[in-house]
Amino acid sequence: MPIFLLSYKADLENLTDLQPREGCDDPGYGYFLKLKCESCGEVTQRETCVTLSETVTMPNSRGTAHLVQKCKFCGREGSVLMIPGHGKPLTLELSEAQALVPLMVFECRGFEPIEFVFADGWKAKSTSGTAYEIDLSQGDFAEYDEDGGCPVSLSNLEARFKVVHKKNKRGQTVYE
């Protein structure tokens, strides 16, 4: 069961603290993921939405997950469990350094997340303190900050998944 870290970066101009509207651990924020079946390699045609606020009981198990679904091609079942507490806002300084910032951690069984799709429900503030609600579904954002007397923008939005650790056949944790 590999554990994947979702990180993101963007070019920010006069903006800072980019994150989901209620913070990186926002229980209502929907993470839209494209998933690949580890059994047959089929990739979901549409994005699957996973939120912290929704949990389901895993069949034939005492555990819960935030998503349980079957592959539409081979019928194998997989699950995704979100692990909060690792996300950070993207600051102007981190953006200028082109740093990837952690957003969420996912424990996946039977699936591998291969793409994160940005959507509505984000926020940031200008360097003068003006708050903005941002829809990232188009990828870019541009406004004029009246209070600060300067343009604010966001471009070159990018997200990446990285395996941070997994269990080997002996049940030992192997870090990548």
N, C-alpha and C positions, 0 to 999 in steps of 0.2 A: 504494500500500500504506500505508494509514493506520496510525498507531501510537496505541494507546489506553492511557490511564492509568486504572487502577482505584483509586479512593480510597474511604475509608470514614470514618464517624464514629458516635459513640454517646454517650449520656449515661451517665457513669460516676459511681458514688457509692462513695467509699472504695476504689476500684480504680484500678490503673494498669498500663501496659505490656501492653495487650490486643494479641495477635498470634497467628498460627498457632503450634501447639505447639512446633515446632522453629525458630521464627523466621520472618520474612517470606519468606525464600528457602528454606523447607523443601521439599526435593525430593519428599517424599511427600505433601504437602498437596494435596488435590484441589480445584481451582477449578471450581465448577459454574456454567456459563454458558448463557444462552439466546442463540442466535445468529440473526441475520437474514441471509438470502442477499442479496448486493448485486445479483444478477442479476434475480431475480423478486420479491424482497421477502418471501418466505416465512420465518416464524419457526419455529424448532425447537419441537416440541410439548413435549419434555422437555429438561431441562438436560443439557448435554454436559460431561463431566468432563475437565479438562486438568491434567496434572501435569508438573513439571519433570523428574521421573525417567524419563518415557516419551517417547522420540522415534521418529519414523518418517521414512523416506526419502520425499521428495516425488516422485511420478511425473513422468517427463520432466524431471528436474532433478537436480543434484548436491547440492542442499541438503536439510536436514532441518527438521522442524517438530515441535511437541509434539502437534499434531492435524492430520490430513488427513481430510476427509470430503466426501461429495457431498450436495447439497441433495436432499431426498426429493421435492421438487416438480418442479424443472426439470433435475436431474441434473448441474448445474455443480459443479465441485470447488472447495473452498476450504481454506485452512490457517490455523492459529494458531501463532505462535511466541511463547513467553514470554521476556521479557527481565528477568532477575533483577537485584538490586542497587539497587532504587529504593524498596523497602518500608521502613516505619518502624512501630514500635509506637505505639498510641494511648495517650498519657499522660493522667493526670487533668487536667493543665494545658491540654492541647490540647482535651480534651473540654469543659472549662469555657468555652473560647474558641469552641466550636462549629466547630472547624477540621476540614476534610477532610484525612485523612492518606493518603499514597500507600501502596498495598499491592503492586501488581504492574503491569507494563507488558506489553502484548500487541501484536505486529505481526500484523495480519490481512490476508489476501488472499482476496477473494471472500466474506467474512463480516464482519458488524459485531456486536460484542458489545452486547447491549441490556439484559441483566439479569444480576446476580451473585446467586447464592443462597447464603446463609450456611449452614454445616453444622457438624458436630462437628469437634473437633480444634483448639480454641483454648485459650489460656492467658492468665492475668492474675495479678497479685498484689495483695493488699490493701495499704493504706498502712502497715500494721504488718508487712508482709513475708510473710504467708501466701499460699502458691501455690494457685491454683485451675485445674482443667481444666474447660473450658466447652464445652457443646454449644449452638451458636448457631442450630440449626435451628428453635427455637421463637421466636427473636428476643429474648427477655428472659432475664435471669438474676438470681437473688436468693438470698443465703445470709446467715448470721450469722458474723462473724469472732470466734471465741472468744478468740484471742490479743489482738486489738485492742479487743474489747468493743464492736463496732459492726456495723451492717448493711452489707453490700456488695451492690451491684446494678449492672446494666447494662440500659438500655432505649433505645428510639428508635434502633435500629440502622438504618443507611442506607449504601448503596453507590452510587457513580456512576461512569460511564465518561465520559471526556473525550478528544477527539482532541488529542494534543499536537503531532503533526506528520504531514505526509503529503508524498508526492512529487507534483509537478505533471506535466503531459505532457512537459515537457522534462527530467524527472528531477531537478529541483531540490527541495530540502527547503523546505516552506512550514510555518511554525509558526503555530499557532492561538492 
